[in-house]
Amino acid sequence: MKKLASLFLACVMMCTTLTGCGPKYEKFSEMLLTQQYFNTVITVISYQKSQEDFDEMMDYVDSEFNRLNQLYDIYYDYPGVNNIKTINDNAGVAPVKVDKDIIGMLKFAKEWHDKSGGRMNIALGSVLKVWHDAREEYDFYGTATLPDIQLLKEKAEHTDINNMIIDEENSTVFLTDSEMRLDVGAVAKGYATEMICDALAEKYDNFLMSAGGNVRAHGAPKDDRNRWGIGIENPMVDENWQMLGGNADMAYFNTDMSLVCSGGYQRFMIIDGQRYHHLVDPSTLYPEEVYRGVAILCEDSGMADALSTTLFLMEPGVAMEFIETVDNAECVLIEMDGTTYKSSGTDKYLASRGITAQTK
């Protein structure tokens, strides 16, 4: 799922040396100048003692995003790599031996399929490909034909996640249904972001990473602020479907925390005056227009990804009840008309609740 969150820092400056009784730190920021990793731009900000320390951090970030992007790719093959595409290509044929990081991600996705009541279903690939092909036609020609509901129903017969057999002992995955396909777009980027940030946190005491709509904070900035500041982008659009811009709110963190924003405002097509975004409801096989945007706040970026998809496909009352069952997770829901719901725990993070970059 492609999502967008705007990154906000209270002080916008070049590398600034911080002096005092302790060691000197400089603020460094770098953007990976590629969108080949999970089809998004990745930016890291951190306060380190030297350029060398920050460069070492970025080398690891670049290498790991490259590795995990290849493992979780559903479109392309890579020399010597068995990935999600390899599993799909061997559906109904044979188990595929894969890296443990594929096993871990698929188990995580299966767990959230069950928790979400099937709303977060990585086995929906056959259905999602029909919509993907329609969007590709729309992007190329500017017009598209609405997917036939009968075709979607036929594809939906091959979306039972229980037909994904994971053998941890032998590190293999087998799709027993030859027409079943995995699409891990709803969880892979968040899961990868969390893995990388967990590893970085073992060595570095502060950083802020933005991977498209996934923003992950660790520690606190080493300047005059007590918290990182991250914008929840305004998802509202004008009559031409152009985003109005600005932030719907600000979130401030001084501990390990993720913010994931989801919405249908970035990837969509318009057919006969009706907008169809990329977030498909497994129960209807069509995109549902309940929210302009959903923002999730919790420590784990992978869980935030799964929650954003889950809540996006729930009515507000159901979604607000569901979020209360998830420990240490909060949400902001913005309906089509701009009506906004905020879970009670957002009091600890949001500017609209009185929190600032200096709040301790």
C-alpha positions as CSV (number, residue, x, y, z in Angstrom):
1,M,0.0,0.0,0.0
2,K,1.5,3.4,-1.0
3,K,1.0,6.0,1.7
4,L,2.3,9.5,2.3
5,A,3.3,11.3,5.5
6,S,5.0,14.7,5.6
7,L,8.2,15.0,7.6
8,F,8.4,18.2,9.8
9,L,11.3,19.4,11.8
10,A,10.9,22.5,14.0
11,C,14.4,23.7,13.1
12,V,15.2,23.5,9.4
13,M,19.0,24.1,9.1
14,M,22.2,22.8,7.6
15,C,24.4,20.5,9.8
16,T,24.5,22.2,13.1
17,T,27.2,21.6,15.8
18,L,25.8,21.2,19.3
19,T,28.1,22.1,22.0
20,G,28.0,21.8,25.8
21,C,29.4,19.7,28.6
22,G,28.9,16.4,26.7
23,P,30.2,15.3,23.3
24,K,29.6,17.3,20.2
25,Y,26.9,16.2,17.8
26,E,26.0,17.3,14.3
27,K,22.7,17.0,12.6
28,F,22.9,15.0,9.4
29,S,20.2,14.3,6.8
30,E,20.3,12.2,3.7
31,M,17.7,11.0,1.1
32,L,18.4,7.9,-0.8
33,L,18.2,9.1,-4.4
34,T,16.2,6.2,-5.7
35,Q,12.7,5.0,-5.6
36,Q,13.6,1.4,-6.4
37,Y,13.2,0.4,-2.8
38,F,9.4,-0.3,-2.2
39,N,8.6,2.4,-4.7
40,T,9.3,5.2,-2.3
41,V,11.8,7.8,-1.2
42,I,13.7,7.1,2.0
43,T,15.1,9.8,4.2
44,V,17.1,9.6,7.5
45,I,17.8,12.3,10.0
46,S,20.2,11.7,12.9
47,Y,22.5,13.6,15.3
48,Q,25.9,11.9,15.2
49,K,29.5,12.8,16.3
50,S,30.9,12.6,12.8
51,Q,30.1,12.4,9.1
52,E,31.7,8.9,9.2
53,D,29.3,7.7,11.8
54,F,26.3,8.9,9.8
55,D,27.7,7.5,6.5
56,E,28.1,4.1,8.2
57,M,24.5,4.3,9.2
58,M,23.3,5.2,5.7
59,D,25.4,2.4,4.1
60,Y,23.5,-0.1,6.3
61,V,20.1,1.5,5.5
62,D,20.8,1.4,1.8
63,S,22.1,-2.1,1.8
64,E,19.2,-3.5,3.9
65,F,16.4,-1.8,2.0
66,N,17.9,-3.1,-1.2
67,R,18.1,-6.7,0.2
68,L,14.6,-6.6,1.7
69,N,13.1,-5.0,-1.4
70,Q,14.4,-7.8,-3.5
71,L,13.1,-10.5,-1.1
72,Y,9.6,-9.0,-0.9
73,D,9.2,-8.1,-4.6
74,I,6.2,-9.6,-6.4
75,Y,7.1,-8.2,-9.9
76,Y,10.8,-8.9,-10.6
77,D,13.3,-11.7,-10.4
78,Y,16.9,-11.2,-9.1
79,P,19.9,-13.4,-9.7
80,G,20.3,-16.0,-6.9
81,V,17.2,-14.7,-5.0
82,N,14.1,-16.6,-4.2
83,N,11.5,-14.0,-3.4
84,I,7.7,-13.5,-3.2
85,K,7.5,-13.6,-7.0
86,T,9.3,-17.0,-6.9
87,I,6.7,-18.3,-4.5
88,N,3.9,-17.0,-6.8
89,D,5.5,-18.5,-9.9
90,N,5.6,-21.9,-8.2
91,A,2.0,-21.9,-6.9
92,G,0.6,-25.4,-7.1
93,V,4.0,-26.7,-8.3
94,A,6.5,-27.0,-5.5
95,P,7.5,-25.5,-2.1
96,V,10.1,-22.7,-2.5
97,K,13.1,-22.4,-0.1
98,V,13.3,-18.8,1.1
99,D,15.2,-16.5,3.4
100,K,14.1,-16.4,7.1
101,D,13.1,-12.7,6.6
102,I,10.4,-13.9,4.1
103,I,9.2,-16.5,6.6
104,G,9.0,-13.9,9.4
105,M,7.1,-11.4,7.3
106,L,4.6,-13.9,6.0
107,K,3.9,-15.2,9.5
108,F,3.4,-11.7,10.6
109,A,1.0,-11.0,7.8
110,K,-1.0,-14.3,8.5
111,E,-1.3,-13.2,12.2
112,W,-2.7,-9.8,11.1
113,H,-5.0,-11.5,8.6
114,D,-6.6,-13.3,11.5
115,K,-6.6,-10.3,13.8
116,S,-8.2,-8.1,11.2
117,G,-11.0,-10.5,10.3
118,G,-9.5,-11.0,6.9
119,R,-9.4,-7.3,5.9
120,M,-5.6,-7.4,5.8
121,N,-5.1,-10.3,3.3
122,I,-1.8,-10.8,1.5
123,A,-3.4,-13.7,-0.4
124,L,-5.6,-11.2,-2.3
125,G,-3.0,-11.0,-5.1
126,S,-5.1,-12.4,-7.9
127,V,-7.9,-9.8,-7.2
128,L,-5.4,-6.9,-6.8
129,K,-3.7,-7.7,-10.1
130,V,-7.0,-7.1,-11.9
131,W,-7.2,-3.7,-10.3
132,H,-3.5,-3.1,-10.9
133,D,-3.8,-3.8,-14.6
134,A,-6.7,-1.4,-14.8
135,R,-4.7,1.4,-13.1
136,E,-1.8,0.7,-15.4
137,E,-4.1,1.2,-18.4
138,Y,-5.4,4.4,-16.8
139,D,-2.0,5.8,-16.1
140,F,-0.8,5.0,-19.6
141,Y,-3.9,6.0,-21.7
142,G,-5.8,8.2,-19.2
143,T,-8.8,6.0,-19.5
144,A,-9.7,2.5,-18.2
145,T,-12.5,0.0,-18.0
146,L,-13.9,-0.8,-14.6
147,P,-12.9,-4.4,-13.7
148,D,-15.7,-6.9,-14.3
149,I,-17.3,-8.0,-11.1
150,Q,-17.6,-11.6,-12.3
151,L,-13.9,-11.7,-13.0
152,L,-13.2,-10.3,-9.6
153,K,-15.4,-13.0,-8.0
154,E,-13.6,-15.7,-9.9
155,K,-10.2,-14.5,-8.7
156,A,-11.6,-14.2,-5.2
157,E,-12.0,-18.0,-5.2
158,H,-8.2,-18.2,-4.9
159,T,-7.6,-15.9,-1.9
160,D,-7.7,-18.3,1.0
161,I,-4.6,-17.6,3.1
162,N,-4.7,-21.0,4.6
163,N,-3.5,-22.3,1.2
164,M,-0.2,-20.6,2.1
165,I,1.9,-23.4,3.7
166,I,4.9,-22.2,5.7
167,D,7.4,-24.8,6.8
168,E,9.7,-23.1,9.2
169,E,11.9,-26.1,9.8
170,N,12.8,-26.4,6.1
171,S,12.3,-22.6,5.5
172,T,9.9,-23.2,2.6
173,V,6.7,-21.6,1.4
174,F,4.1,-23.4,-0.8
175,L,0.9,-22.1,-2.3
176,T,-1.3,-25.2,-2.7
177,D,-3.7,-23.3,-5.0
178,S,-2.1,-22.9,-8.4
179,E,-4.1,-19.7,-9.1
180,M,-3.4,-18.1,-5.7
181,R,-1.0,-15.1,-5.7
182,L,0.6,-13.2,-2.8
183,D,0.6,-9.4,-2.7
184,V,2.5,-8.1,0.3
185,G,2.2,-4.4,-0.5
186,A,0.0,-3.8,2.6
187,V,2.7,-4.9,5.0
188,A,6.2,-5.4,3.5
189,K,7.5,-1.8,3.6
190,G,6.4,-1.3,7.2
191,Y,7.8,-4.7,8.2
192,A,11.1,-3.9,6.5
193,T,11.3,-0.5,8.0
194,E,10.9,-1.9,11.5
195,M,13.5,-4.6,11.0
196,I,16.1,-2.0,9.8
197,C,15.3,0.5,12.6
198,D,15.5,-2.3,15.3
199,A,19.0,-3.1,14.1
200,L,20.0,0.6,13.9
201,A,18.7,1.2,17.5
202,E,21.2,-1.3,18.8
203,K,24.1,1.0,17.8
204,Y,22.6,4.5,17.4
205,D,20.8,6.4,20.1
206,N,18.7,8.7,17.8
207,F,17.3,8.9,14.3
208,L,14.2,9.7,12.4
209,M,13.5,7.6,9.3
210,S,10.8,8.4,6.7
211,A,10.0,5.6,4.1
212,G,7.1,7.2,2.2
213,G,4.1,7.0,4.5
214,N,6.1,5.1,7.2
215,V,7.9,7.3,9.7
216,R,9.9,5.7,12.5
217,A,11.5,7.6,15.4
218,H,14.1,6.4,17.8
219,G,15.4,8.4,20.8
220,A,15.1,12.1,20.8
221,P,16.7,14.9,18.8
222,K,19.9,16.3,20.3
223,D,19.0,20.0,20.1
224,D,16.7,22.4,22.0
225,R,13.7,20.2,21.3
226,N,12.5,17.3,23.4
227,R,10.6,15.6,20.6
228,W,10.7,14.9,16.9
229,G,7.9,16.5,15.0
230,I,6.1,14.7,12.2
231,G,3.2,16.0,10.1
232,I,0.0,14.1,9.5
233,E,-0.7,15.2,5.9
234,N,-4.0,16.8,5.1
235,P,-5.8,14.2,2.9
236,M,-8.6,16.5,1.7
237,V,-8.8,17.2,-2.0
238,D,-10.5,19.8,-4.2
239,E,-13.1,19.2,-6.9
240,N,-10.2,18.2,-9.3
241,W,-8.9,15.6,-6.9
242,Q,-5.9,17.8,-6.1
243,M,-4.7,17.7,-2.5
244,L,-5.2,20.9,-0.6
245,G,-1.9,20.6,1.1
246,G,-0.7,21.3,4.7
247,N,-1.0,19.2,7.7
248,A,-4.2,17.8,9.4
249,D,-2.2,17.6,12.7
250,M,1.3,17.3,14.1
251,A,2.6,14.3,16.1
252,Y,5.5,14.7,18.5
253,F,7.6,11.8,19.7
254,N,10.5,11.4,22.2
255,T,10.5,7.6,22.3
256,D,10.5,4.7,19.9
257,M,7.4,5.4,17.8
258,S,6.0,5.0,14.3
259,L,3.5,7.1,12.3
260,V,1.9,5.5,9.2
261,C,-0.5,7.5,7.1
262,S,-2.8,5.7,4.5
263,G,-5.2,7.1,2.0
264,G,-6.6,6.8,-1.5
265,Y,-5.4,10.3,-2.5
266,Q,-2.1,9.2,-4.2
267,R,-3.0,6.2,-6.3
268,F,-6.4,6.2,-8.0
269,M,-8.2,6.3,-11.3
270,I,-11.5,8.1,-12.3
271,I,-14.0,6.2,-14.3
272,D,-17.3,7.8,-15.2
273,G,-16.8,10.5,-12.6
274,Q,-16.2,8.0,-9.8
275,R,-12.8,7.7,-8.1
276,Y,-11.3,4.2,-7.5
277,H,-8.2,4.1,-5.3
278,H,-5.9,1.2,-4.7
279,L,-7.2,0.0,-1.3
280,V,-9.6,-2.9,-2.1
281,D,-12.0,-4.4,0.4
282,P,-11.9,-8.2,0.4
283,S,-15.6,-8.4,1.2
284,T,-16.7,-6.3,-1.8
285,L,-13.7,-6.7,-4.1
286,Y,-13.9,-2.9,-4.7
287,P,-12.3,0.1,-3.2
288,E,-14.4,1.6,-0.4
289,E,-14.8,5.3,0.1
290,V,-15.1,5.7,3.9
291,Y,-12.0,7.7,4.7
292,R,-9.9,10.4,3.1
293,G,-7.0,9.3,5.3
294,V,-6.0,7.1,8.3
295,A,-3.0,7.7,10.6
296,I,-1.7,5.1,13.0
297,L,0.6,5.8,15.9
298,C,2.4,2.8,17.5
299,E,5.9,1.6,18.2
300,D,6.1,-1.1,15.5
301,S,6.1,0.2,11.9
302,G,5.0,-3.2,10.6
303,M,2.0,-3.3,13.0
304,A,1.2,0.3,12.0
305,D,1.1,-0.8,8.3
306,A,-1.3,-3.7,9.1
307,L,-3.5,-1.5,11.3
308,S,-3.8,1.3,8.7
309,T,-5.2,-1.2,6.2
310,T,-7.4,-2.8,8.8
311,L,-9.0,0.4,10.0
312,F,-9.3,1.9,6.5
313,L,-11.7,-0.9,5.7
314,M,-13.8,-0.5,8.9
315,E,-16.7,1.9,9.7
316,P,-15.6,4.6,12.2
317,G,-17.5,3.1,15.2
318,V,-16.0,-0.4,14.5
319,A,-12.5,1.1,13.9
320,M,-12.5,3.1,17.1
321,E,-13.6,0.1,19.1
322,F,-11.0,-2.1,17.4
323,I,-8.1,0.3,18.1
324,E,-8.9,0.1,21.8
325,T,-8.2,-3.7,21.7
326,V,-4.6,-3.1,20.5
327,D,-2.1,-2.3,23.1
328,N,-0.1,0.9,22.7
329,A,-1.7,1.9,19.4
330,E,-3.6,5.0,18.5
331,C,-5.3,6.3,15.4
332,V,-6.6,9.4,13.6
333,L,-9.5,8.8,11.1
334,I,-10.6,11.4,8.6
335,E,-13.8,10.8,6.8
336,M,-14.7,11.9,3.3
337,D,-16.3,15.1,4.5
338,G,-13.4,15.9,6.9
339,T,-15.0,14.6,10.1
340,T,-12.2,13.5,12.3
341,Y,-11.9,10.8,15.0
342,K,-9.0,10.5,17.4
343,S,-8.4,7.7,19.9
344,S,-8.0,8.7,23.5
345,G,-4.3,8.0,23.7
346,T,-3.4,10.6,21.1
347,D,-3.4,13.0,24.0
348,K,0.2,12.0,24.5
349,Y,1.3,12.9,20.9
350,L,-0.8,15.4,19.0
351,A,-0.5,19.1,18.6
352,S,-4.2,19.4,18.6
353,R,-4.1,17.9,22.1
354,G,-1.6,20.5,23.3
355,I,1.7,18.6,22.7
356,T,4.7,20.5,21.4
357,A,8.3,19.8,20.4
358,Q,9.3,21.0,23.9
359,T,6.8,18.8,25.8
360,K,8.7,16.5,28.2
